[in-house]
Amino acid sequence: MENVFIDTDVIVDFLTDRKPFSLESAKILSLIDQKKIKGCVSSLSFSNLYYVLRKFGTHKKVINSLQELSELVDILKVDSEIIKSALTSDFKDFEDSIQYFAAQEQKKVDCIITRNIKDYKDSSLPVMTPETFLVTFENTAGS
């Protein structure tokens, strides 16, 4: 089973039904739900998601969505070592550097799925857009 790290933007696309990106995000989350792939997010994603989603709904509705997400994916810790690595990295986007180091810490993550590929140009892990991941997954699954 493939282990994928889902960047916050992909989850925001799904939870806010942000067109045209939500369809691919929904397919990825569906693959996770069907246990065809294993998904993980960093603990940082939850605070970021709450901040963004609160603009679209009540506290209770947002918390319910985040609880559902927490049951679907593995939540990776963000600790002092990850923050220190992010602070000394060459990443231009600090939040993405935290996400990257959280994913990299998990030796089992096969790729990062994000719409912001350019922010991960120095990644040692493969980085794919949701669309690219789905094409690659379908080609691999069909083999």
Secondary structure, 3 states (H helix, E strand, C coil): CEEEEECHHHHHHHHCCCCCCHHHHHHHHHHHHCCCEEEEEEHHHHHHHHHHHCCCCCHHHHHHHHHHHHHHCEEECCCHHHHHHHHCCCCCCHHHHHHHHHHHHCCCCCEEECCCHHHHCCCCCCEECHHHHHHHHHHHHCC
